[in-house]
Every structure is written in structure tokens, then in C-alpha cells.
């Protein structure tokens, strides 16, 4: 009987998703859908997140690099994009130069 609170707490931690756990699969799914649409079907590609920001609770800006491997003899094709996700949906995308200096974070402070 004295272990009931501990058991309930551990069960709640195990079964209850945290904010980051529930948000991450949605973001990675949206990114993967975007990348799969810009490259030919069946191609070999991967993507990496460089930076993100979420100044507003339902808006995220994601800076990603993508790489397409056409074949083993050619160098991979690398691209960089900024994606705007609102409420887990892709709203906009912009291709930017690979070496661009991008600051995804808002410099203004709210009063």
C-alpha cells in the first residue's frame, strides 16, 4: 500500500507524453514529407536540422540541410531550407545559400 503513490507516479511518467516527445514526431514527419516531395521518388536522401526557434507556442522556424545521393560515383547534392511550421503544418519554405548566416531566434524582447 505504501508503494502505491510511487507506482502511480512512475506509471504517469511512462504513459504520459511530454511536450517535447509529442512535438518532435510531428516536426520530423513534416520535414520528411517536405524533403520527399522535392527529391525524386525512390531517391536516397537525408536531412539534418541546423537550428529551430519557437517564439510563439504554435509557430516553429526550422533551418535544415538536405542531401541527395544520386549515385555512388557523383558527389551528393546539398541544399539548405528554412521551413515555417504553424500548428504542426508546413506553411512556407525558402531555399537559402548553404553558407548563409541565419539567426532563427528573435532579437526583440517582449515587454
KAKA-V896111 format. One record per residue. N is the residue number from 1. RES is the residue in three letters. SS is DSSP state (h for helix, s for strand, l for the rest). PHI is phi as a letter, one per 40 degrees, with the letter a starting at -180 (NA if undefined). D_CENTER is the distance of its C-alpha to the mean C-alpha in Angstrom with 1 decimal. Layout:
BEGIN
n=N res=RES ss=SS phi=PHI d_center=D_CENTER
n=N res=RES ss=SS phi=PHI d_center=D_CENTER
END
This chain:
BEGIN
n=1 res=UNK ss=l phi=NA d_center=43.8
n=2 res=UNK ss=l phi=c d_center=42.7
n=3 res=UNK ss=l phi=c d_center=39.5
n=4 res=UNK ss=h phi=d d_center=38.4
n=5 res=UNK ss=h phi=c d_center=36.4
n=6 res=UNK ss=h phi=c d_center=34.6
n=7 res=UNK ss=h phi=c d_center=34.0
n=8 res=UNK ss=h phi=c d_center=32.6
n=9 res=UNK ss=h phi=c d_center=30.3
n=10 res=UNK ss=h phi=c d_center=28.9
n=11 res=UNK ss=h phi=c d_center=28.6
n=12 res=UNK ss=h phi=c d_center=26.7
n=13 res=UNK ss=h phi=c d_center=24.2
n=14 res=UNK ss=h phi=c d_center=23.9
n=15 res=UNK ss=h phi=c d_center=23.5
n=16 res=UNK ss=l phi=c d_center=21.8
n=17 res=UNK ss=l phi=c d_center=17.9
n=18 res=UNK ss=l phi=c d_center=16.6
n=19 res=UNK ss=h phi=c d_center=14.3
n=20 res=UNK ss=h phi=c d_center=11.5
n=21 res=UNK ss=h phi=c d_center=12.3
n=22 res=UNK ss=h phi=c d_center=12.3
n=23 res=UNK ss=h phi=c d_center=9.1
n=24 res=UNK ss=h phi=c d_center=6.9
n=25 res=UNK ss=h phi=c d_center=8.4
n=26 res=UNK ss=h phi=c d_center=8.0
n=27 res=UNK ss=h phi=c d_center=4.3
n=28 res=UNK ss=h phi=c d_center=4.7
n=29 res=UNK ss=h phi=c d_center=7.9
n=30 res=UNK ss=h phi=c d_center=7.4
n=31 res=UNK ss=h phi=c d_center=5.9
n=32 res=UNK ss=h phi=c d_center=8.7
n=33 res=UNK ss=h phi=c d_center=11.1
n=34 res=UNK ss=h phi=c d_center=10.8
n=35 res=UNK ss=h phi=c d_center=11.5
n=36 res=UNK ss=h phi=c d_center=14.2
n=37 res=UNK ss=h phi=c d_center=15.8
n=38 res=UNK ss=h phi=c d_center=16.3
n=39 res=UNK ss=l phi=b d_center=17.8
n=40 res=UNK ss=l phi=d d_center=21.0
n=41 res=UNK ss=l phi=d d_center=21.1
n=42 res=UNK ss=l phi=g d_center=21.6
n=43 res=UNK ss=l phi=c d_center=20.5
n=44 res=UNK ss=s phi=c d_center=19.0
n=45 res=UNK ss=s phi=a d_center=15.6
n=46 res=UNK ss=s phi=a d_center=12.7
n=47 res=UNK ss=s phi=b d_center=9.6
n=48 res=UNK ss=s phi=b d_center=8.5
n=49 res=UNK ss=s phi=c d_center=6.2
n=50 res=UNK ss=s phi=c d_center=9.2
n=51 res=UNK ss=s phi=a d_center=8.7
n=52 res=UNK ss=s phi=a d_center=7.5
n=53 res=UNK ss=s phi=a d_center=10.1
n=54 res=UNK ss=s phi=a d_center=11.2
n=55 res=UNK ss=s phi=c d_center=15.0
n=56 res=UNK ss=s phi=b d_center=15.6
n=57 res=UNK ss=l phi=d d_center=14.7
n=58 res=UNK ss=l phi=b d_center=13.4
n=59 res=UNK ss=s phi=b d_center=11.9
n=60 res=UNK ss=s phi=b d_center=8.6
n=61 res=UNK ss=s phi=b d_center=8.7
n=62 res=UNK ss=s phi=b d_center=6.0
n=63 res=UNK ss=s phi=b d_center=8.3
n=64 res=UNK ss=s phi=b d_center=7.9
n=65 res=UNK ss=s phi=b d_center=11.0
n=66 res=UNK ss=s phi=b d_center=12.2
n=67 res=UNK ss=s phi=b d_center=15.4
n=68 res=UNK ss=s phi=b d_center=17.9
n=69 res=UNK ss=s phi=b d_center=20.9
n=70 res=UNK ss=l phi=c d_center=23.8
n=71 res=UNK ss=l phi=a d_center=26.4
n=72 res=UNK ss=l phi=c d_center=27.5
n=73 res=UNK ss=l phi=c d_center=29.9
n=74 res=UNK ss=l phi=b d_center=27.7
n=75 res=UNK ss=l phi=c d_center=25.2
n=76 res=UNK ss=l phi=c d_center=21.5
n=77 res=UNK ss=s phi=c d_center=20.3
n=78 res=UNK ss=s phi=b d_center=17.5
n=79 res=UNK ss=s phi=b d_center=15.7
n=80 res=UNK ss=s phi=b d_center=13.3
n=81 res=UNK ss=s phi=b d_center=11.6
n=82 res=UNK ss=s phi=b d_center=10.5
n=83 res=UNK ss=s phi=b d_center=8.8
n=84 res=UNK ss=s phi=b d_center=10.1
n=85 res=UNK ss=s phi=b d_center=9.0
n=86 res=UNK ss=s phi=b d_center=12.1
n=87 res=UNK ss=l phi=f d_center=12.8
n=88 res=UNK ss=l phi=g d_center=10.0
n=89 res=UNK ss=s phi=b d_center=11.3
n=90 res=UNK ss=s phi=c d_center=10.7
n=91 res=UNK ss=s phi=b d_center=13.5
n=92 res=UNK ss=s phi=a d_center=13.6
n=93 res=UNK ss=s phi=a d_center=12.8
n=94 res=UNK ss=s phi=b d_center=14.8
n=95 res=UNK ss=s phi=c d_center=15.6
n=96 res=UNK ss=s phi=b d_center=16.7
n=97 res=UNK ss=l phi=c d_center=19.0
n=98 res=UNK ss=l phi=d d_center=17.8
n=99 res=UNK ss=l phi=c d_center=19.7
n=100 res=UNK ss=l phi=c d_center=18.9
n=101 res=UNK ss=l phi=c d_center=18.9
n=102 res=UNK ss=l phi=b d_center=16.1
n=103 res=UNK ss=l phi=b d_center=15.9
n=104 res=UNK ss=l phi=c d_center=13.0
n=105 res=UNK ss=l phi=c d_center=15.1
n=106 res=UNK ss=l phi=c d_center=18.0
n=107 res=UNK ss=l phi=c d_center=21.4
n=108 res=UNK ss=l phi=c d_center=23.4
n=109 res=UNK ss=l phi=b d_center=24.3
n=110 res=UNK ss=l phi=c d_center=25.1
n=111 res=UNK ss=l phi=b d_center=28.8
END
